[in-house]
Amino acid sequence: MKGSSMNTHMGNIVINNEVIAQYAGSVAVECFGIVGMAGVNVRDGLVRLLKMDSLTRGINVSLNNNKLTLDFHVIVAYGVSIIAVSDNLVSNVKYKVEEFTGIEIEKINIFVEGVRVID
């Protein structure tokens, strides 16, 4: 099991990276301007919008020196400021994931993989 761990006075706590990715993905899609997570097929170079049940495939979680690094592959709504959407995403995810896990986030990388017109 690949996970993020922390030691407490009562023992060791291990949080699976998949759990962190699922929570971070659910926080991300709540942000204004984010249409969803993007699934990137490296071989074909194709990008597709992931369904809500597979959000974790658009997020990479890694732990270095007891700090998290999150990589988001997102699709944004047409006509919104990517800078504003990114700032909103970073602040919401940083606050909520740190509160949820108790692990500090060192870096959040956002890769805008596409733009989609929403109705």
N, C-alpha and C positions, 0 to 999 in steps of 0.2 A: 504494500500500500504506500503510495507516494503521498506524503502529507506534510503539513506544517505543524511543528510541535513547540510546546512551551513547558517549562518546568515551574511548578508551583510548590508551595510548602506541603501540599497534600499528595503530590505525585506529578506524573507526566501527562500532559493533554496533547493528543494528536488529532488534528483536523485534516481530513482528506482534502486535497486540492480541488477535487471535483465539487465538494460542498461549497468551498469558497467561490469557485467559478459560478456555480448555480446561483448563489446569493448575489454576487456582484452583477451577474447578468440580469437578474430580476430588478435590481436597483437601477441598472443602466437603461432598461427599456421604459422605465417610468419617467426618465428625463425628457424634457421638452426637446423636440427636434430629432430624437433618435427613433428611427423607424424599426430597427432591430439589429441583431447580430448578423455578421456576414460569414458565410462558409466559403473559404477560398480553396479552390482546387489548383494546387501548384502545377500539376502536370499539364492541365489544359488552360490554365490562366483564367478560369471562369469564377465569377463571384455570384453567390446566390443568397437570398434572404433566408435565414434559418427560422424554423417554426419555434414556438415558445417552449416546446419540450426538448429542444436540442440547443439551447442557448450556450451551453458550455463549450461547444465546438468553436465558437467565435471568441473565446477567452483563453489566454494562457496564464497560468499562475506559477510563479517560482519563488523560492525562499532562499535568500542569501543573507548570512549574518543575522538571523532572526528578524529579517525585514522582508516584506512581501513586494514583489514586482508583478503588476498586472498588465497584460497586453490585450487591448480590446480591438477587434476588427468589426467596425460598425458601418451601417448604412444610415445616412442622414436624410432628413426631409429636404425637398427642393425649396429654395428661397429663404432658408434660415442661415444665420451667420455661423459658420463652422467654428469660429473662435468662441463665440458665446455658448454654443452647444457643448464644446469641449470643456470649457471652464466649468459649466454646470455639471457635466458628467464627472469630472475630476473631484470637485468639491463634495458632491453627493456620495459618490462611491467611497472616497477616502474616509469621510465621517462615518458612514453606515457600516462599512466593512471592518474598520478599526474597532468600532463599538461592538460589533457582532463577534469578532474573533479575539480581540484583545492583542492582536499583533499589529505592529506599526507598518504602514505602507511607505516604502521608500520611493517607489516610482510607479506612475501610471502612464503607459504608452497608448496612444489612440491612433489607429490606422483607419482612415476613412476609405472604405473599399468601394463605395458607390453612393449615388444620390437617387432618391426615388420620389416621385410626385405622389402625394397622399391626398385622398378625397376628403 
